[in-house]
Every structure is written in C-alpha cells, then in structure tokens.
Amino acid sequence: MGFFDSLSKGWTFTKEALAMAKRGKLLAPSIYQVLISIAYFIAVVAVLVAVNPHWSNGTWAVVSGLITFGSFLIFYFFCGVTVNMIDVHLKGGTPSFGDGVADAKKNFLAIVWLAMISAVIETFARAARNEDSLVGRILAGIVEAIWTTLSFLLLPCIIIEDAGFKQAMGRVRDLHKGHLMLIGVGDVGVRAITFLIGLVWFALIFAIVFASFSAFSTTTALVITFVVGGGMFAAFVAFSTFLRMAYYTCLYLYAVEVEKQGVSAPAPLPLAIALGRATRPVAA
C-alpha cells in the first residue's frame, strides 16, 4: 500500500468513523477524558503551588512519574470505555456510556499496568530527550512510538476479551506473528489524516486568537483565547483520540475474524468501506 493510497483510505476511514460516532454518540468518552484530564492537571498545579515544595531532583522525578501515571490512567480508562462502546455498536447493539465504564472498571488492573508501563517509558524518554545524545533521543522516540502502537492494540484485547495484561500481550503477539495486524488501512494513513486536519484546525485557532487580540481589549481577547481556543483544542484532542481507538478496535476485530476465517473474513463496516469492500448502507 503506497502512501497516497494509505492516505485516501485513511480519509475514508475517518469519515466513516465520524459517521459511526455521530450515530452511536461514541465521542462522549473522549470528551470526558479531555475534560477530566484538564481538571486533573489544574488540580496538580494548584497543589504544587500551594505546597511550594523544595524537593531534590530525585523526589521531583518520583512525583513527576506519579503525575504522569495518573494522566495515563485517565487516558487509558476512557479509551477503554470508547473501545467497549465501539465494539457494541459494530456488533449491532446500543452502546451505553455506563456499560462502557463498567467494562473498563472490570478490567481496571490491566489498564493500571498499561498506564504504569507508559509512565515509565515516558519518564525515561523525557530524560533521554533532555540529554545531549542524539542517538538516545532517537531511540527514545522509537521506543515511545512502538509502545504507543502496542498499547492501542492491547486495549481492545483487554476490553473486548476481558483479558489480563499478560494474556493480552500473548494474544496480540500471536496475532502479529500471523501477520494479522498488518492488514487494514494502516496507522500511517490515519495518523497522516489526523495531522493534516490538525494543521488546518490549529491554523483556525491561531486566526481566531490573532483576530481577538487585534479587535478587542487584552482581557476580552484572553477570555476568547481560553474559551474558544481552548475549547477547539480540546475538541481536536477528543477527535484524534477517538479516531485512533476506532481504527485499532476495528483492526483488532478484523484480525480476530481473519484468524478464524482467513483473509476472506468480513471487516467491521468502517474498515470495510475504507478498504473498498463495502459501501455505506442507504438510510431508510
């Protein structure tokens, strides 16, 4: 699959995923994730300002790691809710935010492991980026990219199959050995589309902020920046999170069916449409 072919399929998948989100109200967990993450970081900053600690570098590293763990825990928990709702929707059911939360709670220990490993990797990657070694920075980026992709593959297994972390690792490894995770639109296409949409979206945010400071007083412009600009930024983060979870959930479901039936197995509808194997049903 060439880059432009992947880009085209990624764009098609993006449109289908958003249509699916609209029908099933599947963006709700990602929106909650962004809002709760913002509240979490505001609370952390408020506590640190109030305490005004004078800790050693080692203590700061531990506290920073714990804060990072908390942010990843929030992220993966609500991504798990998204996976549950997408899975239910694709299988013809009626997705429920409450049921998604219950499913994520049931698999909370595995989600904690995901968050813990992500926090450790992020901490070491941050330390590597602060060093002068170019090789270290490159390796840190590679490790981060590999783990991010792996975690997005593990989460559907954990939520859909109620698998523990170790079991999910083995399951994903088996699927990957059979080259079953290499099918589909490709993460490159989805990420490229997200990046392009992000460029346009952030250009629009910049234009709004620039126009605000040009046309209004500083106070009014700051309010517009935080309310409108901040709201638009949060919306993009929620959109990009949902899109990637939709892709990996569809890809995982497809890989499982291919394992059972072979390459002729049907793909989930958004992925099948992106691959040119199906068309969107005409609304009655």
C-alpha atoms as a printed R data frame, in Angstrom:
    type eleno elety resid chain resno       x       y      z
1   ATOM     1    CA   MET     A     1   0.000   0.000  0.000
2   ATOM     2    CA   GLY     A     2   1.580   3.286 -1.115
3   ATOM     3    CA   PHE     A     3   1.471   6.437  0.979
4   ATOM     4    CA   PHE     A     4  -1.208   8.189 -1.086
5   ATOM     5    CA   ASP     A     5  -3.316   5.043 -1.224
6   ATOM     6    CA   SER     A     6  -2.989   4.791  2.555
7   ATOM     7    CA   LEU     A     7  -3.875   8.491  2.837
8   ATOM     8    CA   SER     A     8  -7.005   8.004  0.730
9   ATOM     9    CA   LYS     A     9  -8.118   5.010  2.751
10  ATOM    10    CA   GLY     A    10  -7.310   6.866  5.948
11  ATOM    11    CA   TRP     A    11  -9.550   9.744  4.862
12  ATOM    12    CA   THR     A    12 -12.364   7.341  4.015
13  ATOM    13    CA   PHE     A    13 -11.994   5.604  7.367
14  ATOM    14    CA   THR     A    14 -12.017   8.972  9.164
15  ATOM    15    CA   LYS     A    15 -15.326   9.935  7.545
16  ATOM    16    CA   GLU     A    16 -16.858   6.556  8.373
17  ATOM    17    CA   ALA     A    17 -15.585   6.645 11.945
18  ATOM    18    CA   LEU     A    18 -17.099  10.094 12.498
19  ATOM    19    CA   ALA     A    19 -20.391   8.956 10.973
20  ATOM    20    CA   MET     A    20 -20.310   5.996 13.369
21  ATOM    21    CA   ALA     A    21 -19.542   8.309 16.283
22  ATOM    22    CA   LYS     A    22 -22.492  10.532 15.419
23  ATOM    23    CA   ARG     A    23 -24.903   7.592 15.269
24  ATOM    24    CA   GLY     A    24 -23.662   5.948 18.438
25  ATOM    25    CA   LYS     A    25 -22.651   9.014 20.484
26  ATOM    26    CA   LEU     A    26 -19.217   7.418 20.696
27  ATOM    27    CA   LEU     A    27 -17.269  10.642 21.181
28  ATOM    28    CA   ALA     A    28 -18.574  11.050 24.735
29  ATOM    29    CA   PRO     A    29 -15.760   9.101 26.497
30  ATOM    30    CA   SER     A    30 -13.057  11.042 24.651
31  ATOM    31    CA   ILE     A    31 -14.694  14.346 25.604
32  ATOM    32    CA   TYR     A    32 -14.901  13.260 29.249
33  ATOM    33    CA   GLN     A    33 -11.265  12.165 29.092
34  ATOM    34    CA   VAL     A    34 -10.135  15.592 27.903
35  ATOM    35    CA   LEU     A    35 -12.216  17.483 30.469
36  ATOM    36    CA   ILE     A    36 -11.145  15.282 33.386
37  ATOM    37    CA   SER     A    37  -7.501  15.446 32.267
38  ATOM    38    CA   ILE     A    38  -7.676  19.252 32.245
39  ATOM    39    CA   ALA     A    39  -9.221  19.244 35.734
40  ATOM    40    CA   TYR     A    40  -6.538  16.775 36.884
41  ATOM    41    CA   PHE     A    41  -3.644  18.947 35.731
42  ATOM    42    CA   ILE     A    42  -5.230  22.115 37.134
43  ATOM    43    CA   ALA     A    43  -5.581  20.342 40.499
44  ATOM    44    CA   VAL     A    44  -1.965  19.121 40.364
45  ATOM    45    CA   VAL     A    45  -0.643  22.603 39.581
46  ATOM    46    CA   ALA     A    46  -2.807  24.142 42.341
47  ATOM    47    CA   VAL     A    47  -1.480  21.661 44.902
48  ATOM    48    CA   LEU     A    48   2.132  22.213 43.867
49  ATOM    49    CA   VAL     A    49   1.736  25.994 44.037
50  ATOM    50    CA   ALA     A    50   0.084  25.750 47.460
51  ATOM    51    CA   VAL     A    51   2.739  23.374 48.838
52  ATOM    52    CA   ASN     A    52   5.650  25.216 47.174
53  ATOM    53    CA   PRO     A    53   7.954  22.224 47.644
54  ATOM    54    CA   HIS     A    54  11.745  22.376 47.707
55  ATOM    55    CA   TRP     A    55  12.425  18.786 46.760
56  ATOM    56    CA   SER     A    56  15.567  17.150 45.495
57  ATOM    57    CA   ASN     A    57  15.828  16.158 41.834
58  ATOM    58    CA   GLY     A    58  15.177  12.545 42.791
59  ATOM    59    CA   THR     A    59  11.972  13.414 44.648
60  ATOM    60    CA   TRP     A    60  10.812  15.587 41.759
61  ATOM    61    CA   ALA     A    61  11.434  12.674 39.373
62  ATOM    62    CA   VAL     A    62   9.274  10.355 41.519
63  ATOM    63    CA   VAL     A    63   6.472  12.914 41.860
64  ATOM    64    CA   SER     A    64   6.614  13.669 38.121
65  ATOM    65    CA   GLY     A    65   6.377   9.943 37.396
66  ATOM    66    CA   LEU     A    66   3.317   9.593 39.630
67  ATOM    67    CA   ILE     A    67   1.640  12.580 37.965
68  ATOM    68    CA   THR     A    68   2.375  11.086 34.552
69  ATOM    69    CA   PHE     A    69   0.953   7.743 35.702
70  ATOM    70    CA   GLY     A    70  -2.256   9.465 36.778
71  ATOM    71    CA   SER     A    71  -2.666  11.165 33.408
72  ATOM    72    CA   PHE     A    72  -2.124   7.895 31.539
73  ATOM    73    CA   LEU     A    73  -4.587   6.113 33.840
74  ATOM    74    CA   ILE     A    74  -7.295   8.637 32.987
75  ATOM    75    CA   PHE     A    75  -6.454   8.371 29.291
76  ATOM    76    CA   TYR     A    76  -6.495   4.580 29.051
77  ATOM    77    CA   PHE     A    77  -9.583   4.220 31.233
78  ATOM    78    CA   PHE     A    78 -11.708   6.385 28.968
79  ATOM    79    CA   CYS     A    79 -10.133   4.854 25.861
80  ATOM    80    CA   GLY     A    80 -11.332   1.537 27.276
81  ATOM    81    CA   VAL     A    81 -14.843   2.965 27.569
82  ATOM    82    CA   THR     A    82 -14.582   4.044 23.920
83  ATOM    83    CA   VAL     A    83 -13.482   0.555 22.838
84  ATOM    84    CA   ASN     A    84 -16.454  -1.015 24.609
85  ATOM    85    CA   MET     A    85 -18.940   1.363 23.004
86  ATOM    86    CA   ILE     A    86 -17.440   0.924 19.526
87  ATOM    87    CA   ASP     A    87 -17.478  -2.862 19.914
88  ATOM    88    CA   VAL     A    88 -21.128  -2.868 20.980
89  ATOM    89    CA   HIS     A    89 -22.063  -0.527 18.129
90  ATOM    90    CA   LEU     A    90 -20.268  -2.578 15.474
91  ATOM    91    CA   LYS     A    91 -21.962  -5.745 16.696
92  ATOM    92    CA   GLY     A    92 -25.419  -4.218 16.326
93  ATOM    93    CA   GLY     A    93 -26.080  -3.308 19.939
94  ATOM    94    CA   THR     A    94 -26.840   0.009 21.581
95  ATOM    95    CA   PRO     A    95 -23.699   1.430 23.172
96  ATOM    96    CA   SER     A    96 -24.014   2.815 26.676
97  ATOM    97    CA   PHE     A    97 -21.523   5.060 28.424
98  ATOM    98    CA   GLY     A    98 -22.433   3.465 31.753
99  ATOM    99    CA   ASP     A    99 -21.833  -0.048 30.410
100 ATOM   100    CA   GLY     A   100 -18.533   1.108 28.954
101 ATOM   101    CA   VAL     A   101 -17.444   2.478 32.326
102 ATOM   102    CA   ALA     A   102 -18.462  -0.789 33.995
103 ATOM   103    CA   ASP     A   103 -16.408  -2.771 31.467
104 ATOM   104    CA   ALA     A   104 -13.368  -0.534 31.988
105 ATOM   105    CA   LYS     A   105 -13.731  -0.944 35.770
106 ATOM   106    CA   LYS     A   106 -13.862  -4.721 35.360
107 ATOM   107    CA   ASN     A   107 -10.540  -4.609 33.518
108 ATOM   108    CA   PHE     A   108  -9.067  -1.867 35.683
109 ATOM   109    CA   LEU     A   109  -5.995  -3.838 36.811
110 ATOM   110    CA   ALA     A   110  -4.862  -4.408 33.207
111 ATOM   111    CA   ILE     A   111  -5.451  -0.711 32.480
112 ATOM   112    CA   VAL     A   112  -3.311   0.163 35.502
113 ATOM   113    CA   TRP     A   113  -0.495  -1.945 34.038
114 ATOM   114    CA   LEU     A   114  -0.816  -0.104 30.717
115 ATOM   115    CA   ALA     A   115  -0.657   3.249 32.486
116 ATOM   116    CA   MET     A   116   2.255   2.190 34.677
117 ATOM   117    CA   ILE     A   117   4.422   0.983 31.783
118 ATOM   118    CA   SER     A   118   3.508   4.069 29.737
119 ATOM   119    CA   ALA     A   119   4.540   6.324 32.627
120 ATOM   120    CA   VAL     A   120   7.889   4.534 32.988
121 ATOM   121    CA   ILE     A   121   8.592   4.748 29.251
122 ATOM   122    CA   GLU     A   122   7.566   8.404 29.151
123 ATOM   123    CA   THR     A   123   9.785   9.205 32.150
124 ATOM   124    CA   PHE     A   124  12.852   7.583 30.597
125 ATOM   125    CA   ALA     A   125  12.079   9.109 27.186
126 ATOM   126    CA   ARG     A   126  11.802  12.559 28.764
127 ATOM   127    CA   ALA     A   127  15.151  12.071 30.472
128 ATOM   128    CA   ALA     A   128  16.714  10.941 27.173
129 ATOM   129    CA   ARG     A   129  15.361  13.984 25.359
130 ATOM   130    CA   ASN     A   130  16.999  16.213 27.952
131 ATOM   131    CA   GLU     A   131  20.409  14.686 27.270
132 ATOM   132    CA   ASP     A   132  22.830  15.768 24.548
133 ATOM   133    CA   SER     A   133  22.924  12.335 22.913
134 ATOM   134    CA   LEU     A   134  21.188  12.392 19.531
135 ATOM   135    CA   VAL     A   135  21.180   8.584 19.450
136 ATOM   136    CA   GLY     A   136  19.477   8.494 22.838
137 ATOM   137    CA   ARG     A   137  16.774  10.880 21.664
138 ATOM   138    CA   ILE     A   138  16.157   8.842 18.516
139 ATOM   139    CA   LEU     A   139  15.944   5.580 20.480
140 ATOM   140    CA   ALA     A   140  13.587   7.201 22.986
141 ATOM   141    CA   GLY     A   141  11.308   8.317 20.152
142 ATOM   142    CA   ILE     A   142  11.330   4.841 18.604
143 ATOM   143    CA   VAL     A   143  10.529   3.138 21.905
144 ATOM   144    CA   GLU     A   144   7.714   5.610 22.584
145 ATOM   145    CA   ALA     A   145   6.214   5.074 19.115
146 ATOM   146    CA   ILE     A   146   6.376   1.270 19.397
147 ATOM   147    CA   TRP     A   147   4.818   1.232 22.858
148 ATOM   148    CA   THR     A   148   2.069   3.685 21.890
149 ATOM   149    CA   THR     A   149   1.047   1.459 18.977
150 ATOM   150    CA   LEU     A   150   1.268  -1.674 21.123
151 ATOM   151    CA   SER     A   151  -0.847  -0.144 23.891
152 ATOM   152    CA   PHE     A   152  -3.546   0.783 21.370
153 ATOM   153    CA   LEU     A   153  -3.553  -2.839 20.204
154 ATOM   154    CA   LEU     A   154  -3.615  -4.219 23.743
155 ATOM   155    CA   LEU     A   155  -6.569  -2.129 24.893
156 ATOM   156    CA   PRO     A   156  -9.165  -3.696 22.538
157 ATOM   157    CA   CYS     A   157  -7.961  -7.150 23.594
158 ATOM   158    CA   ILE     A   158  -8.242  -6.233 27.273
159 ATOM   159    CA   ILE     A   159 -11.720  -4.725 26.937
160 ATOM   160    CA   ILE     A   160 -13.307  -6.975 24.307
161 ATOM   161    CA   GLU     A   161 -11.924 -10.285 25.573
162 ATOM   162    CA   ASP     A   162 -11.647  -9.318 29.268
163 ATOM   163    CA   ALA     A   163  -8.004 -10.344 29.088
164 ATOM   164    CA   GLY     A   164  -5.447  -9.651 31.781
165 ATOM   165    CA   PHE     A   165  -2.373  -7.682 30.787
166 ATOM   166    CA   LYS     A   166  -0.114 -10.718 30.363
167 ATOM   167    CA   GLN     A   167  -2.816 -12.595 28.450
168 ATOM   168    CA   ALA     A   168  -3.398  -9.597 26.177
169 ATOM   169    CA   MET     A   169   0.330  -9.371 25.425
170 ATOM   170    CA   GLY     A   170   0.338 -13.011 24.367
171 ATOM   171    CA   ARG     A   171  -2.827 -12.615 22.313
172 ATOM   172    CA   VAL     A   172  -1.538  -9.607 20.387
173 ATOM   173    CA   ARG     A   173   1.822 -11.347 19.865
174 ATOM   174    CA   ASP     A   174   0.066 -14.375 18.350
175 ATOM   175    CA   LEU     A   175  -1.996 -12.186 16.015
176 ATOM   176    CA   HIS     A   176   1.093 -10.269 14.980
177 ATOM   177    CA   LYS     A   177   3.051 -13.467 14.301
178 ATOM   178    CA   GLY     A   178   0.355 -14.481 11.868
179 ATOM   179    CA   HIS     A   179   0.676 -11.086 10.131
180 ATOM   180    CA   LEU     A   180  -2.934 -10.422 11.065
181 ATOM   181    CA   MET     A   181  -2.222  -6.951 12.450
182 ATOM   182    CA   LEU     A   182  -0.650  -5.774  9.190
183 ATOM   183    CA   ILE     A   183  -3.950  -5.614  7.332
184 ATOM   184    CA   GLY     A   184  -6.351  -2.722  7.083
185 ATOM   185    CA   VAL     A   185  -5.981   0.952  6.335
186 ATOM   186    CA   GLY     A   186  -2.657   1.314  8.134
187 ATOM   187    CA   ASP     A   187  -1.812   3.536 11.044
188 ATOM   188    CA   VAL     A   188   0.212   5.767  8.723
189 ATOM   189    CA   GLY     A   189  -2.881   6.853  6.786
190 ATOM   190    CA   VAL     A   190  -4.946   7.540  9.899
191 ATOM   191    CA   ARG     A   191  -2.127   9.468 11.568
192 ATOM   192    CA   ALA     A   192  -1.447  11.474  8.412
193 ATOM   193    CA   ILE     A   193  -5.108  12.482  8.111
194 ATOM   194    CA   THR     A   194  -5.166  13.440 11.792
195 ATOM   195    CA   PHE     A   195  -2.036  15.542 11.276
196 ATOM   196    CA   LEU     A   196  -3.469  17.346  8.244
197 ATOM   197    CA   ILE     A   197  -6.763  18.051  9.987
198 ATOM   198    CA   GLY     A   198  -4.763  19.258 12.980
199 ATOM   199    CA   LEU     A   199  -2.805  21.707 10.822
200 ATOM   200    CA   VAL     A   200  -5.996  23.245  9.477
201 ATOM   201    CA   TRP     A   201  -7.662  23.233 12.908
202 ATOM   202    CA   PHE     A   202  -4.728  24.881 14.694
203 ATOM   203    CA   ALA     A   203  -4.385  27.447 11.911
204 ATOM   204    CA   LEU     A   204  -8.032  28.328 12.546
205 ATOM   205    CA   ILE     A   205  -7.381  28.580 16.294
206 ATOM   206    CA   PHE     A   206  -4.414  30.872 15.633
207 ATOM   207    CA   ALA     A   207  -6.532  33.036 13.315
208 ATOM   208    CA   ILE     A   208  -9.262  33.378 15.951
209 ATOM   209    CA   VAL     A   209  -6.753  34.259 18.674
210 ATOM   210    CA   PHE     A   210  -4.939  36.753 16.422
211 ATOM   211    CA   ALA     A   211  -8.211  38.397 15.385
212 ATOM   212    CA   SER     A   212  -9.318  38.598 19.025
213 ATOM   213    CA   PHE     A   213  -6.193  40.458 20.131
214 ATOM   214    CA   SER     A   214  -6.492  42.733 17.097
215 ATOM   215    CA   ALA     A   215 -10.147  43.621 17.620
216 ATOM   216    CA   PHE     A   216 -10.718  43.516 21.390
217 ATOM   217    CA   SER     A   217  -9.113  44.535 24.638
218 ATOM   218    CA   THR     A   218  -6.480  42.264 26.171
219 ATOM   219    CA   THR     A   219  -8.892  40.936 28.792
220 ATOM   220    CA   THR     A   220 -11.594  40.094 26.238
221 ATOM   221    CA   ALA     A   221  -9.045  38.571 23.900
222 ATOM   222    CA   LEU     A   222  -7.693  36.366 26.693
223 ATOM   223    CA   VAL     A   223 -11.200  35.179 27.518
224 ATOM   224    CA   ILE     A   224 -11.834  34.328 23.869
225 ATOM   225    CA   THR     A   225  -8.464  32.568 23.684
226 ATOM   226    CA   PHE     A   226  -9.133  30.374 26.697
227 ATOM   227    CA   VAL     A   227 -12.807  29.687 25.980
228 ATOM   228    CA   VAL     A   228 -12.889  29.390 22.181
229 ATOM   229    CA   GLY     A   229  -9.279  28.430 21.526
230 ATOM   230    CA   GLY     A   230  -9.166  26.068 24.479
231 ATOM   231    CA   GLY     A   231 -12.493  24.524 23.509
232 ATOM   232    CA   MET     A   232 -11.334  23.956 19.946
233 ATOM   233    CA   PHE     A   233  -8.071  22.412 21.161
234 ATOM   234    CA   ALA     A   234  -9.974  20.069 23.485
235 ATOM   235    CA   ALA     A   235 -12.301  19.099 20.638
236 ATOM   236    CA   PHE     A   236  -9.344  18.162 18.427
237 ATOM   237    CA   VAL     A   237  -7.737  16.051 21.161
238 ATOM   238    CA   ALA     A   238 -11.043  14.225 21.700
239 ATOM   239    CA   PHE     A   239 -11.438  13.692 17.944
240 ATOM   240    CA   SER     A   240  -7.901  12.361 17.433
241 ATOM   241    CA   THR     A   241  -8.176  10.028 20.433
242 ATOM   242    CA   PHE     A   242 -11.491   8.621 19.246
243 ATOM   243    CA   LEU     A   243 -10.236   8.168 15.696
244 ATOM   244    CA   ARG     A   244  -7.209   6.126 16.697
245 ATOM   245    CA   MET     A   245  -9.229   3.975 19.099
246 ATOM   246    CA   ALA     A   246 -11.845   3.411 16.385
247 ATOM   247    CA   TYR     A   247  -9.118   2.304 13.974
248 ATOM   248    CA   TYR     A   248  -7.429  -0.078 16.393
249 ATOM   249    CA   THR     A   249 -10.725  -1.524 17.610
250 ATOM   250    CA   CYS     A   250 -11.813  -2.210 14.029
251 ATOM   251    CA   LEU     A   251  -8.382  -3.604 13.183
252 ATOM   252    CA   TYR     A   252  -8.398  -5.911 16.206
253 ATOM   253    CA   LEU     A   253 -11.888  -7.203 15.463
254 ATOM   254    CA   TYR     A   254 -10.882  -7.795 11.842
255 ATOM   255    CA   ALA     A   255  -7.678  -9.603 12.841
256 ATOM   256    CA   VAL     A   256  -9.631 -11.927 15.119
257 ATOM   257    CA   GLU     A   257 -12.052 -12.786 12.299
258 ATOM   258    CA   VAL     A   258  -9.194 -13.342  9.846
259 ATOM   259    CA   GLU     A   259  -7.628 -15.713 12.355
260 ATOM   260    CA   LYS     A   260 -10.852 -17.731 12.354
261 ATOM   261    CA   GLN     A   261 -11.962 -17.493  8.717
262 ATOM   262    CA   GLY     A   262  -8.930 -16.471  6.668
263 ATOM   263    CA   VAL     A   263  -8.373 -13.377  4.539
264 ATOM   264    CA   SER     A   264 -11.930 -13.521  3.182
265 ATOM   265    CA   ALA     A   265 -13.328 -12.688  6.618
266 ATOM   266    CA   PRO     A   266 -15.576  -9.620  6.724
267 ATOM   267    CA   ALA     A   267 -14.087  -6.457  8.213
268 ATOM   268    CA   PRO     A   268 -16.033  -4.113 10.521
269 ATOM   269    CA   LEU     A   269 -18.065  -1.767  8.327
270 ATOM   270    CA   PRO     A   270 -15.944   1.437  8.655
271 ATOM   271    CA   LEU     A   271 -12.809  -0.534  7.808
272 ATOM   272    CA   ALA     A   272 -14.542  -2.496  5.028
273 ATOM   273    CA   ILE     A   273 -15.708   0.742  3.389
274 ATOM   274    CA   ALA     A   274 -12.208   2.217  3.649
275 ATOM   275    CA   LEU     A   275 -10.810  -0.927  2.014
276 ATOM   276    CA   GLY     A   276 -13.361  -0.712 -0.790
277 ATOM   277    CA   ARG     A   277 -15.041  -3.972  0.239
278 ATOM   278    CA   ALA     A   278 -18.381  -2.444  1.192
279 ATOM   279    CA   THR     A   279 -20.468   0.666  0.778
280 ATOM   280    CA   ARG     A   280 -22.352   2.598  3.413
281 ATOM   281    CA   PRO     A   281 -25.964   1.374  3.711
282 ATOM   282    CA   VAL     A   282 -28.517   3.827  2.368
283 ATOM   283    CA   ALA     A   283 -30.579   5.285  5.194
284 ATOM   284    CA   ALA     A   284 -34.208   4.292  5.103
